[in-house]
Amino acid sequence: MSIKPIKSDDDLRMAFKRLELIFQAQEGTPEADEMEVLVTLIEAYEHKHYPISAADPVEAIKFRMEQQGLTQKDLEPFIGSSGRVSEVLNHKRRLSLKMVKRLHDGLHIPYESLLSAA
C-alpha cells in the first residue's frame, strides 16, 4: 500500500482510479484498509476544494413547483397573498418560520432546504 496526500486534481484522479480497482475489497484485507484511507483522503480533498453550499430556499420551492406543475397561486396557502408569494420568489422577502412549516407540511420540502438562508 503506497498512499500519499492528495494535493492536486491529478492526484485526485489517480486516487479514484485506484479506488475503482479496490472498491469491492473483502473486509479485513490490506486492500480494504487502503480503500478506507483513500475514501478519507478523497473526501477531505473534495471538501476543501469543491465545497457544496447550502441550497437556496427559493430554488427549493421553484424545484418543487416544477416537479408538481404548481403555479404561484398554488403557493398562496403556504406563503400568503399573491404579492407575498411574488416577493418570496423574487428574493425580496425572506421565509418566516410559519411559511417554512407550511411549505414543509404541505409540499414536503425538507426543512434543511427551506432553512438554509431563512
Number of C-alpha atoms within 10 A of each C-alpha: 8 4 10 11 13 18 10 11 12 10 15 18 13 13 20 16 11 14 21 11 11 17 16 11 15 11 9 8 10 12 18 17 15 19 22 13 15 23 15 11 19 20 13 14 19 14 11 10 11 10 9 9 7 12 14 16 25 19 13 16 20 16 14 15 16 11 9 10 9 13 11 15 13 13 21 15 14 18 23 13 14 15 12 17 22 18 14 18 18 11 12 11 13 16 23 14 12 11 16 21 19 17 21 18 13 12 15 11 19 15 14 14 19 25 16 12 13 14
